[in-house]
Amino acid sequence: MRIHIATDHAGLEFSTRLQHHLAEQGHDIVDHGPIEYDPLDDYPAFCIRAAQAVVADQAEGREALGVVFGGSGNGEQIAANKVRGVRAALAWNLATAELAREHNDANVIAIGARQHTFEEAVSFIDRFIQTPFSGEERHARRIGQLAAYETDGTLEPDPRAS
């Protein structure tokens, strides 16, 4: 599987270690930056490029996921979610990593590199990669609703409206 990775300066060392780990598992790794430590770097472009690459690969039929991380993972998740077709989920334990894939068919995982040990974060990422989407109708329906809103602003009718 191709894994697109992006971070900010807070996750640069983590990124290097993670790339080695994932490559050892046989994944094709694409690093979207940064390439050197700069405490004033701006993570949005790195994360957006990684997210765009995930969507492009998936559109071509290639198995691909993304991993974005920084100090908290929040900003990186927000940046990735600006890309049409991305469902980025912030994971902070094994259950959230697994449910992001199983129920939401998330294609990008966001991690707070300062919030977890390397071993914890890698376990979340590994679980995310290994977990397939369940395909259950209720989950597919909800993902479809999100995609419709993202595409043209369509929302299900509000049952409280009269």
C-alpha positions in Angstrom: 0.0 0.0 0.0 1.2 3.5 -0.7 1.3 5.7 2.5 1.5 9.5 2.1 3.1 11.2 5.2 3.2 14.8 6.2 4.1 16.6 9.4 5.3 19.9 10.9 8.6 20.6 12.6 7.3 18.9 15.8 7.0 15.6 14.1 10.1 15.6 11.9 12.0 13.0 13.9 8.9 11.0 14.4 8.4 11.0 10.6 11.8 9.6 9.9 11.3 6.7 12.3 7.8 6.1 11.1 8.9 5.9 7.4 11.5 3.2 8.3 8.8 1.3 10.2 6.3 1.4 7.4 8.9 0.6 4.7 10.0 -2.5 6.7 6.3 -3.6 6.5 6.5 -3.4 2.7 4.6 -0.1 2.2 5.5 2.4 -0.5 6.2 5.7 1.4 5.8 9.1 0.0 7.1 12.0 2.2 5.4 15.3 1.6 7.6 17.2 4.1 9.1 18.9 5.7 12.6 17.8 4.8 14.5 19.8 7.4 13.8 21.2 10.9 12.3 24.7 10.8 10.5 25.7 14.0 8.6 28.3 12.0 7.4 26.1 9.2 3.8 26.0 8.1 2.2 22.5 8.1 -0.9 23.1 6.1 0.7 22.8 2.7 2.5 19.6 3.7 -0.7 18.0 4.9 -2.8 19.3 2.1 -0.3 17.8 -0.5 -0.4 14.5 1.3 -4.2 14.4 1.4 -4.4 15.4 -2.3 -2.0 12.5 -3.2 -4.2 10.0 -1.2 -7.3 11.1 -3.2 -5.4 11.1 -6.5 -4.0 7.6 -5.8 -7.4 6.2 -4.8 -9.0 7.8 -7.9 -6.5 5.8 -10.0 -7.5 2.6 -8.1 -4.3 2.5 -6.1 -4.5 1.4 -2.4 -3.4 4.5 -0.5 -3.8 6.1 2.9 -2.3 9.1 4.6 -0.7 9.9 7.9 -0.4 13.5 9.1 0.9 14.5 12.5 2.2 17.4 14.5 2.3 18.4 18.1 -1.4 17.7 18.7 -2.5 16.4 15.3 -5.5 18.8 15.3 -4.3 21.4 12.8 -2.9 18.7 10.6 -6.3 16.9 10.6 -8.1 20.2 9.8 -5.7 20.9 6.9 -6.1 17.4 5.4 -9.9 17.6 5.7 -9.9 20.7 3.4 -9.2 18.4 0.5 -12.3 17.1 -1.3 -12.6 13.4 -0.8 -10.5 13.2 2.4 -11.9 11.8 5.6 -9.1 12.5 8.1 -9.6 11.3 11.7 -7.7 12.2 14.8 -6.7 9.0 16.6 -5.6 8.9 20.2 -6.0 5.2 20.9 -6.4 1.9 19.2 -10.2 2.1 19.2 -10.4 5.5 17.5 -7.9 4.4 14.9 -9.8 1.2 14.2 -13.3 2.9 14.2 -12.0 5.7 11.8 -11.5 3.0 9.2 -14.2 0.6 10.1 -17.1 3.0 10.4 -15.9 6.2 8.5 -13.7 4.7 5.8 -11.2 7.4 6.9 -8.3 7.6 4.4 -6.1 9.8 6.5 -5.1 9.4 10.2 -3.9 12.4 12.2 -1.7 11.8 15.3 -0.4 14.1 18.0 3.3 13.3 18.0 3.8 15.1 21.3 0.8 13.4 22.9 2.0 9.8 22.6 5.2 7.7 22.7 6.5 6.6 19.3 5.4 3.0 20.1 1.8 4.1 20.9 1.5 6.3 17.8 2.8 3.5 15.6 0.3 1.0 17.1 -2.5 3.4 16.2 -1.2 3.9 12.6 -0.6 0.1 12.1 -4.2 -0.6 13.3 -5.6 2.1 11.0 -3.8 0.7 8.0 -4.8 -2.9 8.9 -8.5 -2.2 9.4 -10.8 -2.4 6.4 -14.0 -0.4 6.0 -16.9 -2.5 7.2 -19.1 -1.6 4.2 -22.1 -1.7 6.4 -25.1 0.1 4.8 -25.5 2.6 7.7 -21.9 3.6 7.5 -21.9 3.8 3.7 -25.0 5.9 3.8 -23.5 8.4 6.2 -20.3 8.6 4.2 -22.5 9.3 1.1 -24.2 12.1 3.0 -20.9 13.7 3.8 -19.8 13.4 0.2 -23.0 14.9 -1.1 -22.6 17.9 1.2 -18.9 18.3 0.2 -19.8 18.2 -3.5 -22.9 20.4 -3.7 -24.1 21.3 -0.2 -26.9 18.8 -0.1 -28.1 18.0 3.4 -30.8 15.5 4.5 -34.0 17.3 5.5 -34.2 18.5 9.1 -36.9 16.4 10.7 -37.5 19.2 13.2 -38.5 21.6 10.4 -42.1 21.9 9.6 
